[in-house]
Structures are given as C-alpha cells and as structure tokens.
C-alpha cells in the first residue's frame, strides 16, 4: 500500500466514525427499531416512533384484560400484540 493510499484511507476512516452528538446517537440507536418488544426503555421507544405512551398503555391494558394471560409464554404473546 502506497503512502498516498494509506493517508487517503485514514482520512476517510475519520469521516465515517458514526454519530458524535447525543441527539445523533439517540437517533441512530432507533434505526433498526421495528417494534418495541425488546426495547429497554419502551416509553422512550413509543415516543420515538411518534406514538402516544398513554394510548399504548391503554391498548396494553385492554389486551391483558381481554386475553387474561397466565405466566410466561402467554404474557409474552400479549406483550408482543401490544
């Protein structure tokens, strides 16, 4: 590898280091979010998707009342539906 090519490679590498600001990091952290089933901060995820947290909680409560899930797998299924 020539010195010129090496310098160009290093310069390009410095430009593609990902987001640096806190807002950029938060935004890029949501890039692959399709649904919130595995979200650590579900309320934040709901807001980032442009949804109302109270509406989500109402839906979640209604589904739990309608299906009355028992422990384990049933609870997971109801949470996934929400």
N, C-alpha and C positions, 0 to 999 in steps of 0.2 A: 504494500500500500504506500503510495507516494505521500510525502508531507502535505502537499496541497489537498489531496483527497482526505487525509486524516483530519486536517483543520476544518474542512467543509463538513465532515461527518460530526465532529464535535460541536460546531456551530449549530447545525440542525438539531442535534440532540438536546441542546439547551433550550431550544424553542418548543419542544414537544414534551415538556415535563408535567403536563396536566394543569389543572386549575390551581391558582395560588391564593385567591381571596376566599374568605369564609363563605360568601354567597355562592361563588363558583363551585366550591367543594360540596355545599349542600345540594346545589342543582345537579351536579354530575352524580352525586350519590343516589339520586332518584331516577337516573337514566334507564335502568332496567326494571323499574317497578311496574308490574302489570296489574297486580292486586296486592292487598295488604296482609295476606295470610301469614307471612313470615316476618312482617315488619316489627322491628323492636319498639318503635315509637309509633303506634298505629294512629294516634290522634294527629301527629305531625304528618304522617303519610296521607291521611284523609284530606287534610288541608292542602298539601302539596298537589294533590290530584284535583283540587278545586271543588271538593265536596264539603258539605256542612257536617261537622262532627256530631251535632245533635241529631240530624237525620239518620246518620249511620247508626248511632246508638239506639235510636227508636226502631230501626229495621232489625238490628241485632236482638233487641229485647222481644220484638214480635215473633221472630223466628224461634227463639228459645221457648216462648210460651206455646207456639203452635206445635212444635215437634217434641218438646219435653225431653231433651236428650239426657241419657244416662251418662255415666263416666266414660272417659277415654274416646274411643273412635267416634261415637255419636256426637259428642261435643265438638270434636274436630270437624266433622261434616257440617254441623250447623254454623260454626265459625267460618268455614270456607264459603258457605252460601252467602253469609253476610258480606 
